[in-house]
Amino acid sequence: MTLHSSTRRQLIQGAAAAIALPSLYAFAQAPARQLRIGHQKGSLSLLKGRGTLEKRLAPLGVSIKWTEFTAGPVQLEALNVGSIDFGDVGEAPPIFAQAAGAPLAYVAATVPRPQSEAVLVPKGSTIRSVADLKGKKVALNKGSNVHYFLVKLLEKHGLAYSDVNVVFLPPADARAAFEKGSIDAWVIWDPFLASAEKTLDAKVLADATDVVGNRAYFFSSLDYAQKNQDVIKILVEELDKIDQWAQANLGAFATELSAIWGIPKPVVDVSVGRTKFGTGPITKAILGEQQKIADTFFALGLIPKKINLLDAAAAGIA
């Protein structure tokens, strides 16, 4: 049978359409990208409230899901099980997470904030210098950024870590012990530090200036950071914008943090007043700082194995 040319053309067009339909359907059904952000009460909370990140990521087809957490280690656990793609944390928790095999990638860091952690002594204490801590009971949160700070502070002043009687207590319990006088000193960070100064008249024996950096970090998973470099870049830019705004508007920033933290503004004013602002991408030099902390924690037996911080570097770091 001979087909008329017009009929043959119709059949060919129909076949082409049938071939095209599945691919068009697949294109229409292609999943949009999602960014799942875990955050503690802080700068990421402000970013969420602004809505600017959503506006910048919308043209890229990226939707955002926000989940609030009580602490950095919990966020890292969520990352490890694939529940979030991004979060904020202090210096120490990601070291423990990497040592435990979490697939984290450091993607951003704040500038150093050494005045935001310190050794406190009670009003009227006879302890006048770091050397006076020898043989004294010093409380801190085990494996935290202040744990490393104490080690390096003692070292700077000619003392060994074993020269002090370290008592491991979380912040709330340490404050209670500090108030009762059952410890001689407390190594702590803001805003707990500012609160003790304002409400207990505690005295700063030494802060971390010229001892350690005390940065805050932002992390993702190695896989997400590799596949979504454009999203990570925008995130870091928007976080730095929050920092620059905060630096130029300390009073307003303190007011917002006071509401977020549920802490009286005079306490937050003290904390904010010594905060250094600025957030940027991770560099090899910054990871070198983290490597020193990791090596110290391994020497103290706090992590089970040596780790290489470059294994937690996203692609393209300088």
C-alpha positions in Angstrom: 0.0 0.0 0.0 1.3 3.4 -0.9 0.7 6.2 1.5 -0.2 9.6 0.3 2.6 12.1 1.1 0.3 14.2 3.4 -0.7 11.1 5.4 3.0 10.0 5.6 3.9 13.5 6.9 1.1 13.3 9.5 2.4 9.9 10.8 5.9 11.2 11.0 4.8 14.3 13.0 2.7 12.1 15.3 5.6 9.8 16.0 7.9 12.8 16.7 5.3 14.2 19.1 5.0 10.9 20.8 8.8 10.8 21.3 8.8 14.4 22.5 6.0 14.1 25.0 7.9 11.9 27.6 10.9 14.2 27.5 8.6 17.3 27.9 6.8 15.6 30.8 10.1 14.7 32.4 11.3 18.3 32.1 8.1 19.6 33.6 8.4 17.1 36.5 12.1 17.8 37.1 12.5 18.4 40.8 13.4 21.9 41.8 16.5 22.3 44.1 16.0 22.6 47.8 18.2 24.1 50.5 17.5 22.7 54.0 19.0 25.1 56.6 19.5 24.1 60.2 20.1 27.1 62.5 20.7 28.0 66.1 19.3 31.3 67.5 21.6 33.9 65.9 22.6 35.3 62.5 20.9 32.7 60.5 17.7 33.5 62.4 18.0 37.1 61.3 18.6 36.0 57.7 15.5 33.9 57.9 13.5 36.8 59.2 14.7 39.1 56.4 13.6 36.8 53.6 16.4 38.1 51.4 17.9 34.7 50.8 14.6 33.4 49.4 14.5 36.3 46.9 18.0 35.7 45.7 17.6 31.9 45.3 14.1 32.0 43.7 15.5 32.7 40.2 17.7 29.6 40.6 14.6 27.5 41.4 15.8 26.8 44.9 13.3 26.5 47.7 14.3 26.8 51.4 13.3 24.8 54.4 14.4 26.2 57.9 14.7 24.0 61.0 15.8 25.4 64.4 18.2 23.4 66.6 19.4 23.9 70.2 23.1 23.3 69.5 25.7 22.8 66.8 26.3 19.1 67.5 22.6 18.3 67.0 22.8 20.0 63.6 25.8 18.0 62.6 23.9 14.8 63.5 21.1 16.0 61.2 23.7 16.6 58.5 25.1 13.1 59.0 21.7 11.5 58.5 20.9 13.7 55.5 18.2 15.9 57.1 19.8 19.3 56.4 22.2 20.8 53.9 23.6 23.7 55.8 24.1 24.9 59.4 26.1 27.0 61.8 28.4 25.8 64.5 31.4 26.7 66.7 35.0 25.5 66.4 34.9 22.2 68.2 31.7 20.3 67.2 32.7 19.8 63.5 36.0 18.3 64.6 34.2 15.6 66.6 31.8 15.1 63.7 34.6 14.6 61.2 36.3 12.2 63.5 33.1 10.2 63.6 32.9 10.1 59.8 30.3 12.8 59.1 30.6 13.9 55.4 30.7 17.6 56.3 32.3 20.4 54.4 33.4 23.7 55.9 32.0 26.4 53.6 32.2 29.7 55.5 33.7 31.3 58.6 33.3 34.5 60.6 36.3 36.6 61.4 38.0 35.7 64.7 36.1 36.7 67.9 38.6 36.3 70.7 36.9 38.6 73.2 33.8 36.5 73.1 35.2 33.8 75.3 37.1 34.1 78.6 38.0 32.7 81.9 35.8 34.1 84.7 36.5 34.3 88.4 34.1 35.4 91.1 34.0 38.9 92.5 36.5 39.0 95.4 38.5 36.0 94.1 42.2 35.8 95.1 43.1 34.6 91.6 44.8 37.5 89.9 46.6 35.9 87.0 46.5 32.8 84.8 49.4 31.4 86.8 47.2 31.5 89.9 44.9 28.9 88.3 47.4 26.2 89.2 45.8 23.6 91.4 42.4 25.3 91.1 39.0 23.9 90.0 38.2 25.2 86.5 34.9 24.4 84.9 34.2 24.2 81.2 32.1 22.4 78.6 34.0 19.2 77.6 35.2 19.3 74.0 34.0 22.8 73.3 35.9 25.7 71.8 36.7 26.9 75.4 38.3 23.6 76.1 40.9 24.3 73.4 41.2 27.9 74.6 42.1 26.8 78.2 44.8 24.4 76.9 46.4 27.1 74.9 46.0 29.8 77.6 47.7 27.6 80.2 50.5 26.8 77.7 51.1 30.5 77.0 51.5 31.1 80.7 53.9 28.2 81.4 51.3 25.8 82.8 50.4 22.3 81.7 46.7 21.3 81.3 47.3 18.8 84.1 48.2 21.7 86.4 44.6 22.6 86.9 41.7 20.5 88.1 39.3 20.6 85.2 35.6 20.0 85.9 33.4 19.2 83.0 30.1 21.0 83.2 27.6 22.3 80.6 27.0 26.1 80.8 23.9 26.0 83.1 25.5 23.6 85.6 28.7 25.5 85.5 27.0 28.8 86.3 25.2 27.2 89.3 28.6 25.9 90.5 30.2 29.3 90.0 27.4 31.0 92.0 27.8 28.5 94.9 31.6 28.9 94.9 32.2 25.2 94.3 34.5 26.0 91.4 37.3 28.6 91.3 37.0 29.7 87.7 34.7 29.2 84.7 35.8 29.2 81.0 32.8 30.3 79.0 31.6 32.1 75.8 29.0 34.7 75.1 26.2 35.3 75.8 26.7 33.2 79.0 29.9 35.2 79.6 28.1 38.6 79.4 25.3 37.3 81.6 27.7 36.3 84.3 29.5 39.7 84.1 26.2 41.7 84.3 24.3 39.6 86.8 27.0 38.0 89.0 29.6 40.7 88.8 32.0 38.0 87.6 35.5 39.2 86.5 37.3 38.4 83.3 40.7 36.9 84.2 41.7 36.5 80.6 40.0 36.4 77.2 41.2 34.6 74.1 43.0 37.6 72.6 46.4 36.6 71.2 45.6 33.0 72.3 43.0 31.5 69.9 40.8 32.8 67.2 37.3 31.7 68.3 35.5 31.7 64.9 32.0 30.6 64.1 31.7 28.2 61.1 29.0 27.4 58.5 29.0 23.9 57.1 27.3 21.8 54.4 27.8 18.3 53.2 30.6 17.6 50.8 28.1 16.4 48.2 25.8 19.3 48.5 28.6 21.9 48.5 30.1 20.3 45.4 26.8 20.2 43.4 25.4 23.6 44.6 28.4 26.0 44.6 26.2 28.8 43.3 23.8 28.4 46.2 26.6 28.3 48.8 28.2 31.5 47.3 24.9 33.4 47.7 24.4 32.1 51.2 27.8 33.4 52.3 27.2 36.7 50.6 23.9 37.1 52.4 25.4 36.1 55.8 28.1 38.7 55.4 25.4 41.3 54.6 23.8 40.5 57.9 27.2 41.0 59.6 27.8 44.3 57.9 24.4 45.6 58.8 24.9 44.5 62.4 28.3 46.3 62.6 26.6 49.5 61.5 23.6 49.0 63.7 24.8 47.6 67.0 21.8 48.8 69.0 19.2 47.4 66.6 21.2 44.1 66.3 21.2 43.7 70.0 17.5 44.4 70.2 16.8 41.7 67.7 19.2 39.2 69.4 17.6 40.0 72.7 14.2 38.9 71.4 15.7 35.8 69.7 17.7 34.7 72.7 15.2 35.7 75.4 18.0 37.5 77.2 17.8 41.1 78.6 19.1 43.7 76.2 21.8 45.1 78.6 23.4 41.6 78.6 23.2 41.4 74.9 24.7 44.8 74.5 27.8 43.6 76.4 28.1 40.6 74.1 27.5 42.5 70.9 29.8 45.3 71.9 32.9 43.0 71.7 31.7 40.9 68.7 33.8 41.2 65.5 31.8 41.1 62.3 32.4 39.6 58.9 31.7 36.3 57.2 33.6 34.9 54.2 34.5 31.7 52.4 36.7 29.0 53.9 40.4 29.1 53.1 43.2 26.6 53.6 44.7 29.0 56.3 41.4 28.9 58.2 41.3 25.1 58.0 44.9 25.2 59.3 43.6 26.8 62.5 41.0 24.0 62.8 43.8 21.4 62.3 45.6 22.7 65.3 42.4 22.2 67.4 41.9 18.7 66.0 45.5 17.8 66.8 45.2 19.1 70.3 42.0 17.2 70.9 43.6 14.0 69.6 46.5 14.5 72.0 44.0 14.9 74.9 42.2 11.7 73.9 39.0 13.6 73.0 38.8 12.2 69.5 39.6 8.6 68.6 41.9 9.3 65.6 43.9 11.9 63.8 41.9 13.8 61.1 42.9 15.8 58.1 40.9 19.0 57.9 41.5 19.2 54.1 39.2 16.2 53.8 36.4 18.5 54.9 37.2 21.2 52.3 34.7 22.1 49.6 36.1 22.3 46.1 37.9 25.4 45.1 39.1 26.8 48.4 42.0 29.2 48.3 
